[in-house]
Amino acid sequence: MKVTNRSLHRDFAYFYVGLIIAFSFSGIILNHRQDWYPMDYTFEAKEVALSLPENTESITKDFIVNATKDLDVVYNSHRIRNGKLRIYFKDNAILDADIKTGKGELEFKRKVPIIGHSMYLHKTTNSFWIWYSDIFGAAMLLIAITGILIPAGKKGFSKRGWKLAVLGMIFPLLFLIFFS
């Protein structure tokens, strides 16, 4: 069996097509997470009222654990930002409350099937996935390199393809320079 650029390119592309689609899909979703956060959805919500102190420095872990003991939740962490208290609980529950009134909503969330799980492709940091992602990145380089070597003639890489490749590399650099 003769191995050519075309067959190498094709076989690597076939092998990684599922991951390419999943990475692309989860990357697009992550880009728009401000509009729609697909990691989880609220399946139950209830109004709550906390008795909060005027001094926000008094809102500590111990204070919150005591203030939420009747809500049947287990404290994980909290933050205060822009006049809002957000409390994160174990088992994917979140309470958002107004810091002045103490009124808020406790939401219980579940992971969105398939979509929510695919988000971990971009967010996970376990050592197996890091190595697999590195191998995937190398495979994408191999697919790109073998792909540019396939076409020949007046529309091949040496004639016009390299110009498009350079433009493709310059575009993200310009974006980073002017928009970040």
N, C-alpha and C positions, 0 to 999 in steps of 0.2 A: 504494500500500500504506500503510495507516494503522498507525503505530507507537503501541502502547498500553503501559501499565505491564505488563499481562499478557504481551504478546508479547515485550517487552524482557526481562522476568524469565525467561520460558521459554527464550528463545534464549541468554541468558548462562548460564543453568543447564545447558542442553544442552552448550554449548561447554566448560564447566569441570567437568562431572560426573566425567570420568575423573581429573582432578587432585584433585578433592574426595575421591574414593574413595581414591586413592593417598596423599594427605596424611593422611587420617583413619587409614588402615591403618598407615602408618609411624609416625604419632604414637602410636597405641595400643601398638604394639610397643615404641617407645622408652620409654613409660611403664613397661613391665614388663621392661626390660633387665636388672634385677638377678636376675630369676628365669630368664630365658632370653634369651641374647644372640644374636639371629638374623643378625648381620652375617656371621659366619663359623662354620664347624664344624670340628672336629678330624678330619682324615682319616688322620693318622698320629701316633703318640706313642711315645716311647721313654724309658726310665728312664736318668738320667744321675747321675753323682756328680762334683761339683767339689771341688777342694781349696781351701777358702776360708780367708783369714786371720782371726784372731780379731778384729782391729781392722777394723771395717766401713769406716773412712775409707780403708783401703788398697784397697778394692774400687772401682777406677777403670775408665775405659774401656779403658785399655791392659792392665790386669790381666785384664779380662773377655775382650778380644780374644785374649790369650795363652791363657787358661784354656779357651776354647771353640774353639781352632783346629782340633781334630780332629773337630768336629761338623758340618763342612761347612755353616756358616751365616755370615752377614755381620752384624756388630753394628750396631744402630741406636741403642738407648738402654737405660737400666736405671733401676730404683728399688729402694729398700729400705724396706719398710713392715711393721710388726707381725711382725718376725722372719723375714720372707720376702724373698728376692731375686727380682725379676722382671726378666728380660732380654728385650728386644724385638729381633728380628732382621728384616732385610729379607726380603721374600717371605713375610710373614705367619707367622713362626715365633715362639713364645714359650717361654721356659724359666722355670719356677717352681722355686725351690730353697729349702730350709730353710737359714737363715743359719748355724746351729750345725753341722749335719751335712754340708751341701753336697749332700745327696741331693735329687733333684727329677725333674721330667718335662719333656721337650722336646716341644712340640706343634707340628705343622705344620697350618695352617688354610687353608680355602678359603672363599670367599664363598658364602653360601646363595643359590641362583639366585632371582631376582626379588625375594624378601623382603629379602635383604641389600643388593641394589642400590637398592631403594626407600627404604632408610634414609637414603641420601644426600640425599633431598629435604629432610630436616630438618637435615642436617649440612653440606652443601656451602656454600662461600662464594665461588665464582667469580662474577665480575661479571655475566655473563649471567644466571645463576640468581637472583642477588639482584634484578636488575631484573624478571625474570619473576615472582618471588615477590611483589614490590611491586605489580605489575600484577594478579596474582591476588588479593592482599589488597584492592585497590580494587574488583575485580570482585565479591568477596564482599560488600563494602559495598553495591555496586549491587544485587546479588541480594537482600540483606536489605531494603534500602529499597524496591525495587520490590515485593517480596513483602508488605511491610506495607501497601502502598497498594492491593493487589488486593481484599481482602475489604471488604465494606461491610455496613451494617446493624447489628443489635444485637450481633453478634460481631466487628465490625470493629475496626480499630486505635484509632479515636477513642473507642470505647465501653469495650472491655475489653482490647484488644491491648496498649495502652501500659502497662497494669499488669503484664502478663506480661513485657513487654520490660524494664521497670524491675527486676523481680525477677530476670530473667536477667542483668542487669548487676550487681546487688547481690551475687548468689551468689558469683561469683569473687572479689569484693572481700572479702567476709566470710571466704572460704577463705584468702586471703592474709593477712588480719589475724590470724586465730586459729590457723592451721596452718603458717605458714612462719616 
